[in-house]
Amino acid sequence: MTRVPTISVLVPVHNQEKYIGRCLRSLLSQNYPRDSFEIIVVDDGSHDRTAYALELFRDEIKLVRNDTNLGLPASLNRGIHAASAPFIVRVDSDDYVNANFLSILHLFLTSNLYMDAVACDYLLVNDREEVVARKSCIEEPIACGIMFRTEQLIDIGLYDESFLLHEDRDLRYRFLQKYDIHRLELPLYRYRRHENNITNNTEAMEHHMANLIQKHGEGAR
């Protein structure tokens, strides 16, 4: 009998042949029981060697492929719809995590049933994986390293697919209108900064920030 996973790990990827292996190896090295979590990789129309890199992990991942590039929020929604676990957490394809990442976040949520979601602190690392800084997930939030109850993400309507950037800010704003995100003061996530980060596109970031403010007001910044 196939065991139903407790956690769905969502990994969206687009042209990240250089980093996706490191990301997936960190997930496969978790001290959480392997048959209790699934790794859902959504390949958003990559045209580099990402497909080849993913083939190396074909027996360990649930792969969703977009024939064309649909954008990050649409890919995330496809991944959530493919998830079968009551808890879901996003890990970006150029990042990686501590071996205790899943076990501690899951323990925190299941031990505190009144909590809706929990985010862990993170270490900012450079392209050589050298630690640049430690960051608070509340003071400087990022899109990843937050474990949600899947039913609550569905309840708020998932990601708004019109936000090709700042999709996380929009989701967080809507989530916090009804639920809470609690902080776990452990840096279990490794957020990689490199020259190809999508957030380096200043013009696009400003465009989607303007759309975010138009939708939610200044409080969504």
C-alpha positions as CSV (number, residue, x, y, z in Angstrom):
1,M,0.0,0.0,0.0
2,T,1.3,3.4,-1.0
3,R,1.7,5.7,2.0
4,V,0.0,9.1,1.7
5,P,2.7,11.8,2.3
6,T,2.4,14.2,5.2
7,I,4.3,17.0,3.5
8,S,4.4,18.2,-0.1
9,V,7.6,20.1,-1.0
10,L,7.0,22.4,-4.0
11,V,10.0,23.2,-6.2
12,P,9.3,25.5,-9.2
13,V,12.1,25.6,-11.7
14,H,12.9,27.5,-14.9
15,N,16.4,27.3,-16.5
16,Q,18.2,26.4,-13.3
17,E,20.5,23.5,-14.5
18,K,23.3,24.9,-12.3
19,Y,21.4,24.8,-9.0
20,I,18.5,22.3,-9.1
21,G,20.7,19.3,-8.2
22,R,21.9,21.0,-5.1
23,C,18.4,21.9,-4.1
24,L,17.0,18.4,-4.6
25,R,20.0,16.7,-2.8
26,S,19.3,18.9,0.2
27,L,15.7,17.7,0.2
28,L,16.6,14.1,-0.2
29,S,19.0,14.4,2.7
30,Q,16.2,15.3,5.2
31,N,16.1,13.4,8.4
32,Y,12.3,13.3,8.0
33,P,11.0,9.9,6.8
34,R,11.4,9.7,3.0
35,D,8.0,8.0,2.6
36,S,6.3,10.8,4.5
37,F,7.0,13.6,2.0
38,E,6.8,14.1,-1.7
39,I,8.9,16.4,-3.8
40,I,6.8,18.1,-6.6
41,V,9.0,19.8,-9.2
42,V,7.2,22.0,-11.7
43,D,9.5,22.6,-14.8
44,D,8.1,25.8,-16.3
45,G,9.2,25.4,-19.9
46,S,13.0,25.3,-19.3
47,H,15.1,25.3,-22.4
48,D,18.5,24.7,-20.9
49,R,19.7,21.4,-19.4
50,T,17.3,21.5,-16.5
51,A,15.4,18.5,-18.0
52,Y,18.6,16.5,-18.0
53,A,19.3,17.4,-14.4
54,L,15.8,16.4,-13.3
55,E,16.1,13.1,-15.1
56,L,18.8,12.1,-12.6
57,F,16.2,12.4,-9.8
58,R,13.3,10.9,-11.8
59,D,12.7,8.1,-9.2
60,E,12.5,10.6,-6.3
61,I,10.3,13.4,-7.6
62,K,6.8,14.0,-8.9
63,L,7.5,16.0,-12.1
64,V,5.0,18.4,-13.6
65,R,6.1,19.9,-16.9
66,N,4.7,23.0,-18.6
67,D,5.1,22.8,-22.4
68,T,5.5,26.6,-22.5
69,N,6.7,29.1,-19.9
70,L,3.5,29.9,-17.9
71,G,5.2,32.0,-15.2
72,L,6.0,31.4,-11.6
73,P,2.5,31.8,-10.0
74,A,0.8,29.6,-12.5
75,S,3.5,26.9,-12.0
76,L,3.1,27.1,-8.3
77,N,-0.7,26.7,-8.6
78,R,-0.1,23.6,-10.8
79,G,2.1,22.2,-8.1
80,I,-0.3,22.8,-5.3
81,H,-3.1,21.1,-7.3
82,A,-0.8,18.1,-7.7
83,A,0.0,18.0,-4.0
84,S,-1.6,15.2,-1.9
85,A,-0.3,16.2,1.6
86,P,-2.0,18.3,4.3
87,F,1.1,20.5,4.7
88,I,3.0,22.2,1.9
89,V,6.2,24.2,1.7
90,R,8.0,25.9,-1.2
91,V,11.7,25.6,-1.8
92,D,13.0,27.6,-4.8
93,S,15.3,25.7,-7.2
94,D,18.4,27.8,-6.6
95,D,18.1,27.5,-2.8
96,Y,18.7,24.6,-0.4
97,V,17.8,23.7,3.1
98,N,19.2,22.3,6.4
99,A,18.7,18.6,7.0
100,N,16.2,19.4,9.8
101,F,14.1,21.7,7.7
102,L,11.0,19.5,7.2
103,S,11.1,17.7,10.5
104,I,11.3,20.9,12.7
105,L,8.7,22.9,10.7
106,H,6.3,19.9,10.7
107,L,6.8,19.3,14.4
108,F,6.2,23.0,15.2
109,L,2.9,23.1,13.3
110,T,1.6,19.7,14.6
111,S,2.5,20.6,18.2
112,N,0.7,24.0,17.9
113,L,-2.6,23.2,16.4
114,Y,-3.8,26.8,16.8
115,M,-1.0,28.0,14.3
116,D,-1.9,28.3,10.7
117,A,1.6,28.5,9.1
118,V,5.2,28.7,10.3
119,A,8.2,30.3,8.6
120,C,11.8,29.8,9.6
121,D,14.6,32.3,9.6
122,Y,17.2,31.9,6.7
123,L,20.8,32.4,5.9
124,L,21.6,34.6,2.9
125,V,24.4,32.8,1.0
126,N,26.4,33.8,-2.1
127,D,27.1,31.7,-5.2
128,R,29.9,29.9,-3.4
129,E,27.5,29.0,-0.6
130,E,29.3,31.3,1.9
131,V,27.0,32.8,4.5
132,V,26.6,36.5,4.0
133,A,24.0,37.2,6.7
134,R,21.3,35.7,8.9
135,K,17.8,37.1,8.3
136,S,14.5,37.1,10.1
137,C,11.7,35.6,8.2
138,I,9.3,38.2,9.6
139,E,11.4,41.4,9.3
140,E,12.7,40.4,5.8
141,P,10.2,37.8,4.5
142,I,10.9,35.7,1.4
143,A,8.6,33.5,-0.6
144,C,10.0,30.2,0.6
145,G,10.6,28.4,3.9
146,I,7.0,28.7,5.0
147,M,5.0,25.6,5.8
148,F,1.3,26.1,5.2
149,R,-1.7,24.0,5.8
150,T,-2.7,23.1,2.2
151,E,-6.4,23.6,2.8
152,Q,-5.8,27.2,3.9
153,L,-3.9,28.0,0.7
154,I,-6.8,26.6,-1.3
155,D,-9.2,28.6,0.9
156,I,-7.6,32.0,0.0
157,G,-7.5,31.1,-3.7
158,L,-3.8,30.2,-4.2
159,Y,-1.5,32.5,-6.2
160,D,-2.7,35.3,-8.3
161,E,-1.3,34.4,-11.7
162,S,-1.2,38.0,-12.9
163,F,1.7,38.7,-10.5
164,L,4.8,37.3,-12.4
165,L,6.8,39.0,-9.6
166,H,5.8,39.8,-6.0
167,E,3.4,36.8,-6.2
168,D,4.6,35.9,-2.7
169,R,3.7,39.4,-1.3
170,D,0.2,39.2,-2.8
171,L,-0.3,35.7,-1.4
172,R,1.0,36.7,2.1
173,Y,-1.2,39.8,2.2
174,R,-4.3,37.8,1.4
175,F,-3.3,34.9,3.8
176,L,-2.7,37.3,6.7
177,Q,-6.2,38.8,6.3
178,K,-7.6,35.5,7.6
179,Y,-4.7,33.5,9.1
180,D,-1.3,34.0,10.8
181,I,2.3,33.1,9.9
182,H,4.4,32.4,13.0
183,R,8.1,32.7,13.2
184,L,10.5,29.9,14.0
185,E,13.9,31.5,15.1
186,L,16.0,28.8,13.4
187,P,17.9,29.5,10.1
188,L,16.9,26.3,8.4
189,Y,16.6,27.8,4.9
190,R,19.5,28.8,2.6
191,Y,18.6,31.7,0.3
192,R,21.1,32.1,-2.5
193,R,21.9,35.4,-4.0
194,H,23.4,35.4,-7.5
195,E,23.4,37.4,-10.7
196,N,20.5,35.6,-12.3
197,N,18.0,36.0,-9.4
198,I,14.7,37.0,-10.9
199,T,14.4,39.8,-8.3
200,N,17.4,41.6,-10.0
201,N,15.0,42.8,-12.7
202,T,14.3,46.2,-11.1
203,E,12.0,47.5,-13.8
204,A,9.8,44.4,-13.6
205,M,9.8,44.4,-9.8
206,E,8.6,48.0,-9.7
207,H,5.9,47.3,-12.3
208,H,4.4,44.4,-10.2
209,M,4.8,46.4,-7.0
210,A,2.7,49.1,-8.5
211,N,0.1,46.5,-9.4
212,L,0.3,45.1,-5.8
213,I,-0.4,48.5,-4.3
214,Q,-3.2,49.1,-6.8
215,K,-4.8,45.8,-5.7
216,H,-4.3,46.0,-1.9
217,G,-3.1,49.6,-1.1
218,E,0.1,50.8,0.5
219,G,-0.2,48.2,3.3
220,A,0.9,45.5,0.9
221,R,4.4,46.8,0.5
